[in-house]
Amino acid sequence: MNTDGTHVAGKVIVITGAGGGFGRLVAQMGAKLGARIVAADVNAEGLDETVASITDEGGTAVGVTADVTSKADCDRVAAAAVEQFGSIDVLVNNAGIMPLAFFADHEQAWEAWDRAIDINFKGVVHGIASVYDQMVEQGRGHIINISSIYGNHGVAGSGVYSATKAAVGVLSDALRVESQGKIKVTTVRPTGVPATGLGLTVVNYEATVGITGQNTERFGQKLGDWLGGNLGEGADPDDVRYWTLDPTELAEQIIAVIDTPWGVTISDITVRATGEDYVL
């Protein structure tokens, strides 16, 4: 796999959820390799910070405030990309939330669940639809959909979230079949990456039991140490015991997926810490 930026430079990359966290990292890394970034997020303040962090370093980026639950907003993002840069080479459907909760928590969770369906699934559908015609007209394009290892199986505590991410995987597979030879399609299934901020959208933290299974107690101890600033024996990424990915490491793999010739597609990718406690 090429990793020198040769196939990133000059590309127009649209990234949803780019106002912070993982989306911001992908935007910054792409810009450093010469990509032109169209950052979209519902958080206007965070979006401005992302764009400034790129342009202050000499990179090229524009921000478009948008809610992916709105098809009109997604169309507006795509139109801005074409207006500013003349094309859309890559779309990273990154915006998402993770409202983990048991079905017994429905009174507290239902609004977050509805929002998750709208963002995690409908938002991806909207994103695809907004760029599809432009990419086909160009003769090429690349759509990267962020799923999750939670989408691999239905487990206790993540019924709705897992369903949205499983749907993203199926959607990507269907798109790949329909667009073969026209649009590259990549499904990304991130493992747990605590520092992305996604955990802030959890409704019931006990619902993480589904992803950790028999390792729940050990994971809880490690997480407590991590929150206290101590990763312990698994702190070194060169150590096979390394147990929690840094968001940067995941973002680097997304850039590596983009950094491939048009004729080569990395269709599915899961990035894990070797010593992690997740069982999915």
N, C-alpha and C positions, 0 to 999 in steps of 0.2 A: 504494500500500500504506500502510495506517495504521501509524504508528510512535510514537504518543503514549501507548500503554499502555491506551487505552480498552477494547480487547477482551482485555486480559490481566488487569486488575484483577478480583479476586474469583474467578478461576478456580482450581480445584484441579488442580495440575500434579504428576504423579508422574514422577520422574526416576531412572532406574537409573544406576549408576556415578557417583553424585553425591558420593562421598567425596573427590573431588579433580578436578584438571584441568578439562576442558571441561564435565563434568556439574555441577561446583560453580559454574562461571561462569554457566551457564544458570539454575541454582537461585537464585543471588544476584540476577541481573538480573530474573528473573521476580518475585521477592519485592519488589524495589524498586518495581516497577510495581503492586504490590498483590495479586499472586497468593498463594495459600496452597500451600506447597510440601511435598510428601511425598518426602523424599530417601531413596534406597535404595542400599546398597553392602555388599559383603562385608567391607570395612575399617571396623570399628566406630570406631576412633580418628579416621580421616579423616571419617567421617560426623558424629561429634560436632563436629568443627571446622567442617564446613559449616553445620550447624544453628546453632551458636553465632554464626558470622559473620553469619547472617541475623537471628536473634532479638536479638542485641546492637545491631543497627541499627533495631530496632522492627518487623522483619518477622515473618511467620508461617511456621513450618516445624516439621516433626517428622521424625525419622529412624527408619528401620526397617532393622536389620541383616539383609541377605538376600543369598543367592547365586542369581543368575538361572538357574543350571543346575538349580535345584530348582523344580519346578512348585509345590510346597507353599509354598516361600518367596515366590514371586511372588503366589500367592493371598493370603498373609498380608499382603503390602504393600498389595494392593488393598483387603483388608478393613479395614486400619488407616486408609486414606484415607477410606473411607466412614464408619467409626466416628467419626473425628475431625471430618470436614468435610461428610459427607452426600452426597458425589458424587465422581466422577472425571471431570474435563473434558478433561484432556490427559495422555497417556502419552508420555514421551520414552524410547524404547528406546536408551539410550546406551552401556551397558556393553559393553566390547569389548577385545580384545587383538590384536596384530599380529605374529605369529611368522614374519616373513619368513625364508625359507630355501630353498635349492635341494633338489631331490629327492635329490641326492647327500648331503645333510646329514641324511638320514632317521633315522640312529641318534641324533643329537643333538636332532632336532626333533620326533620323533613324539609325545612327551608334550604338547608345546606345541601341536602341530597338533590333537590330540584335544581339548585344552582350548579351542582357538579354535572348533572346531565346536560344542562345548557352550555356550560363552558367546555367540559372535557370531551363531549361527543358532538353536540350540535356545532360548537365552535370549530371543530376540525372539519366537519362537513362544509361549513360556511367558508373556511379558509381554502379548501380544495376548489370549491365552486368559483371562488373569486379569482383564482389564478389559472384555472384549467384552460380556458379559451386562449388566453395570452400565450401560455406555454406551447399549446398545440400550434398556434399560428407562427410562433418563433421557430418551431421545428424541434424544440428540446426544452427540458425543464427538469427540476428535481424537487420532489415533495418529501419532507421528512416529518413523520408523525410521531409524537412522543406518547408512547403507551406506558407500561409499567410491568414489573414482575408480578404485581398484584393482578394483572390481567391474565396470568397463566392459569390460575385456578380460583374457584370460589371458596373462600375461607371465612370463618367466623370473624365478625368485626369489620368486614370490608365489602359487604354484599353490593351496595350501590356503586362504590368507587371501583371495585373489581369489574363490575359489569360495564362501566363506561370505558375502562381501559381495554377490556376484551373486545368491545365493540370497535375501538380504534384499530385493533389488530385485524379484525375481519374486514373493516373498511379499507385498510391499506392493501390487503390481499386482493380485494375486488378491484381496486384502482390499478394495482399492478397488472392484473390480467387485461383490463380494458386499455391501458395506456402503454403496453409493451411496445418498445421501439419509438415511443413518443416522449414519455415522461419517466424518469427514474423515480422509484418509490422506496423509501427506507422506513422501517418500523424500528423505533428505539424503545427498549424495555429497561429503563433504569432500575437499578437496585435501590435500596434505601440509602439516601444521602442526607443525613440530618441537617447539614448546614445550608441547604437550599432555601430554608424558610417555609417549605411546603407543610411541615409539621404544625405550623401555626393555624392551619385550617382544620386540624383534627377536632372532632366533637368530643370523643371519649377516648382518652389515651390508653385505657385498658384494652381497647379494640385493636391495638397493635399485636395482640397475642397471635392473631392469625398468620402473620408474616414470620414470627419468631418461633412458634410452636414449642417444642421441648427445650428450646434455648432461651425461653422468655426470662427466666430468673437471671441467667448469666448476662443476657443482653441488657437487662435493667441495671445491673451493677456496672457494666461497661459504660452505659449511657450516662449514668450518674457521675462516673469519673470524668467522662468527656465534658459534661456540662461544668464540671469543676476545673477544667483546663488540663486534665491528665488523661492521655490516651493509653498509658501503661505500656505493656510489652508489644501492643499492636500499633504503636505510633509511627513506625517507619514503613513507608510504602515499599521499601526494598526487603522488608521482612515478610515471610509467608504468613505470619500471624496478623498482618495488617487487617483491621476489621471494619473500618468505615471510610468510604471514599470521600475525598475532598471534591466539592463541586467542579473545581478546575479540571480534575482528572476526567470527569465525565464530559465536560465541555470539549476537552481536547479530542475525545473520540468522535464527537459530532463533527468537528472540523476535519478530522481525518476522513470521515465518510464523504464529506463534500469535496475533499482534496483527491478526487479520482477522475480519470478520464470520462468523457461523456458516455463512452461505450461500456463502462464498467459500473455495476451497481452493487453496493453492499446492501442487501435487501433487509436483513434483520441483524440487530446488534443488541447484546446484553452485556453491560459492563459491571463487574462485581469486584468487591474487595475479597482477596483470597481467604482471609480468616473471618469473614462475616458470619453472623448468626441467623441469617434469613434462610428459610426452608423452602420457599417457592421456586 
